[in-house]
């Protein structure tokens, strides 16, 4: 918590509207009405499956229903640049189904705060978040902050996570991240995940700006 104060995370940030009607992607691709509702329902499906022990009849019906949906979606496949998943600016987790559903509360060029609630899909054991889900969260929020303020695209060079205490599922957790410094093409960022005043995990990361033509 002290690091957040030292890095100015208590200062006012530009507030975002998580329910913004113009949910455009980074490429400006229009988003069909109801798309984010579909993602929410699919996230709930993952949680329901993770928490259930269904009988054979329900397994058969569910498999058939999902197979029909998969077939329909296969007919809508597009090139990467035209896809919607993971590219929605205002949606939790950028609309990526597998990502932790991070809600951005406030964001500026050098810092961001938000909250996340891990469902049963992210359970490790004993009611706490799987350790592998937490680096995913940090890489997502730090990567998004890294290209804020018009900074060119980059790639993660390293991501170091320290687990300080368990992070419970089905609980609102606070996320904070800040831009520490830049050295040429190298950008250093840090972040924290907390339940109230209790620190669950903290991360430090290095992102490296891409050269022209790099992917």
C-alpha positions as CSV (number, residue, x, y, z in Angstrom):
1,X,0.0,0.0,0.0
2,X,2.9,2.3,0.7
3,X,4.2,1.9,-2.8
4,X,0.9,3.1,-4.2
5,X,1.1,6.3,-2.1
6,X,4.7,6.9,-3.1
7,X,3.8,6.5,-6.8
8,X,0.9,8.9,-6.7
9,X,-2.0,6.5,-7.1
10,X,-4.1,8.6,-4.7
11,X,-4.0,11.5,-7.1
12,X,-7.1,12.1,-9.3
13,X,-7.3,10.0,-12.5
14,X,-9.4,10.2,-15.6
15,X,-12.5,8.3,-14.9
16,X,-13.8,5.8,-17.4
17,X,-17.4,4.7,-17.9
18,X,-17.6,0.9,-17.9
19,X,-21.1,1.1,-19.5
20,X,-20.0,3.4,-22.3
21,X,-22.5,3.0,-25.2
22,X,-19.7,3.4,-27.9
23,X,-17.9,0.1,-27.0
24,X,-15.5,0.3,-29.9
25,X,-12.4,-1.9,-30.4
26,X,-8.9,-0.5,-30.7
27,X,-9.2,-0.8,-34.5
28,X,-12.6,1.0,-34.5
29,X,-14.5,-2.2,-35.3
30,X,-18.2,-1.7,-34.4
31,X,-19.5,-3.9,-31.6
32,X,-23.0,-5.5,-32.1
33,X,-25.5,-4.6,-29.5
34,X,-25.6,-7.2,-26.7
35,X,-22.1,-8.6,-27.4
36,X,-20.8,-7.8,-23.9
37,X,-24.0,-9.4,-22.5
38,X,-23.1,-12.5,-24.4
39,X,-19.6,-12.5,-22.9
40,X,-21.0,-12.0,-19.4
41,X,-23.3,-15.1,-19.9
42,X,-20.4,-17.1,-21.2
43,X,-18.3,-16.2,-18.2
44,X,-21.1,-17.3,-16.0
45,X,-21.3,-20.6,-18.0
46,X,-17.6,-21.2,-17.2
47,X,-18.2,-20.6,-13.5
48,X,-21.3,-22.8,-13.5
49,X,-19.5,-25.6,-15.2
50,X,-16.6,-25.3,-12.7
51,X,-18.9,-25.4,-9.7
52,X,-21.2,-28.2,-11.0
53,X,-21.3,-32.0,-10.9
54,X,-24.1,-32.6,-13.6
55,X,-25.8,-35.9,-14.2
56,X,-25.5,-37.7,-17.6
57,X,-28.7,-36.2,-19.0
58,X,-27.7,-32.6,-18.4
59,X,-24.2,-33.3,-19.8
60,X,-25.7,-34.7,-23.0
61,X,-28.1,-31.7,-23.4
62,X,-25.4,-29.2,-22.6
63,X,-22.9,-30.7,-25.0
64,X,-25.5,-30.7,-27.8
65,X,-26.4,-27.0,-27.1
66,X,-22.8,-25.9,-27.0
67,X,-21.9,-27.8,-30.2
68,X,-24.7,-26.0,-32.0
69,X,-23.4,-22.6,-30.8
70,X,-19.8,-23.6,-31.8
71,X,-21.0,-24.5,-35.3
72,X,-22.8,-21.1,-35.6
73,X,-19.8,-19.2,-34.4
74,X,-17.5,-21.1,-36.7
75,X,-19.4,-19.5,-39.6
76,X,-18.5,-16.1,-38.3
77,X,-14.8,-16.5,-38.0
78,X,-12.7,-13.5,-39.2
79,X,-9.1,-12.4,-39.4
80,X,-7.4,-11.4,-36.2
81,X,-7.6,-7.7,-36.9
82,X,-11.4,-7.8,-37.2
83,X,-12.1,-9.8,-34.1
84,X,-13.8,-8.4,-31.1
85,X,-12.6,-10.6,-28.2
86,X,-9.9,-8.9,-26.1
87,X,-10.3,-5.6,-28.0
88,X,-13.2,-3.9,-26.3
89,X,-11.9,-0.8,-24.6
90,X,-14.6,-0.4,-21.9
91,X,-15.6,-4.0,-21.2
92,X,-14.3,-6.0,-18.2
93,X,-11.2,-7.9,-19.2
94,X,-11.5,-6.1,-22.7
95,X,-14.2,-8.7,-23.5
96,X,-11.7,-11.6,-23.6
97,X,-13.6,-14.6,-22.3
98,X,-10.7,-16.3,-20.6
99,X,-9.3,-13.2,-19.0
100,X,-10.0,-12.2,-15.4
101,X,-12.9,-9.7,-15.7
102,X,-11.0,-6.6,-14.6
103,X,-13.2,-3.5,-14.3
104,X,-11.2,-0.2,-14.9
105,X,-12.3,2.4,-12.4
106,X,-9.8,5.2,-13.2
107,X,-7.0,5.4,-15.7
108,X,-4.4,8.0,-16.6
109,X,-1.3,7.9,-18.7
110,X,0.9,6.6,-15.9
111,X,-1.5,4.8,-13.4
112,X,-4.7,2.9,-13.3
113,X,-7.0,1.5,-10.6
114,X,-9.7,-1.1,-10.9
115,X,-11.4,-4.1,-9.3
116,X,-11.8,-7.7,-10.2
117,X,-13.9,-10.6,-9.0
118,X,-12.6,-14.1,-9.7
119,X,-15.4,-16.7,-10.2
120,X,-15.3,-20.4,-9.7
121,X,-13.6,-20.8,-13.1
122,X,-10.5,-19.4,-11.5
123,X,-10.6,-21.5,-8.4
124,X,-7.3,-23.2,-7.3
125,X,-8.5,-24.9,-4.1
126,X,-9.9,-24.1,-0.7
127,X,-11.8,-21.0,-2.0
128,X,-8.8,-19.1,-3.3
129,X,-7.8,-18.0,-6.8
130,X,-5.5,-20.3,-8.8
131,X,-2.0,-18.9,-8.8
132,X,-1.7,-18.9,-12.6
133,X,-4.7,-16.5,-13.0
134,X,-3.0,-13.7,-11.1
135,X,0.0,-13.2,-13.5
136,X,-2.6,-13.2,-16.3
137,X,-4.4,-10.3,-14.6
138,X,-1.2,-8.4,-14.0
139,X,0.0,-8.9,-17.6
140,X,-3.3,-7.6,-18.9
141,X,-3.5,-4.5,-16.7
142,X,0.2,-3.6,-16.9
143,X,0.2,-4.2,-20.7
144,X,-2.8,-1.9,-21.1
145,X,-1.2,0.8,-19.0
146,X,2.1,0.4,-20.9
147,X,0.5,1.7,-24.2
148,X,-1.6,4.4,-22.5
149,X,-0.8,8.0,-23.3
150,X,0.0,7.2,-27.0
151,X,3.1,5.1,-26.2
152,X,3.9,2.7,-29.0
153,X,3.2,-1.0,-28.8
154,X,5.4,-3.3,-26.8
155,X,5.9,-6.9,-25.6
156,X,6.3,-8.3,-22.2
157,X,10.0,-9.0,-21.5
158,X,9.5,-10.3,-18.0
159,X,6.7,-10.4,-15.4
160,X,7.6,-11.1,-11.8
161,X,4.8,-11.8,-9.3
162,X,5.2,-12.1,-5.5
163,X,2.3,-13.8,-3.7
164,X,1.8,-12.1,-0.3
165,X,-1.4,-13.8,0.9
166,X,-4.2,-15.8,-0.6
167,X,-6.7,-14.1,-3.0
168,X,-10.3,-15.4,-2.4
169,X,-12.7,-16.1,-5.2
170,X,-16.2,-14.5,-5.3
171,X,-14.7,-11.4,-3.6
172,X,-14.1,-7.9,-4.9
173,X,-10.4,-7.3,-5.1
174,X,-8.7,-4.0,-5.8
175,X,-6.1,-3.6,-8.6
176,X,-3.6,-0.8,-8.8
177,X,-0.8,-0.3,-11.3
178,X,1.6,2.4,-12.2
179,X,4.3,3.3,-14.7
180,X,7.6,3.5,-12.9
181,X,10.2,4.6,-15.5
182,X,11.4,4.3,-19.1
183,X,14.9,3.7,-20.3
184,X,15.1,3.9,-24.1
185,X,12.8,1.2,-25.4
186,X,12.4,-0.4,-21.9
187,X,9.4,0.4,-19.7
188,X,9.2,-0.6,-16.1
189,X,5.8,-1.0,-14.4
190,X,4.5,-2.3,-11.1
191,X,1.1,-3.4,-9.8
192,X,-0.7,-4.7,-6.7
193,X,-3.8,-6.9,-6.0
194,X,-5.4,-6.4,-2.6
195,X,-8.4,-7.3,-0.6
196,X,-9.2,-4.2,1.4
197,X,-6.0,-3.3,3.2
198,X,-4.5,-6.8,2.8
199,X,-2.0,-7.2,0.0
200,X,-2.6,-10.4,-1.9
201,X,0.1,-10.1,-4.6
202,X,2.4,-7.6,-6.3
203,X,4.1,-7.5,-9.6
204,X,7.0,-5.9,-11.4
205,X,7.3,-6.0,-15.2
206,X,9.5,-4.9,-18.0
207,X,7.9,-4.2,-21.4
208,X,10.1,-3.5,-24.5
209,X,8.8,-1.2,-27.2
210,X,8.6,-2.9,-30.6
211,X,10.8,-1.7,-33.5
212,X,9.1,-1.0,-36.8
213,X,8.0,-4.2,-38.4
214,X,8.3,-6.3,-35.2
215,X,5.3,-8.3,-34.0
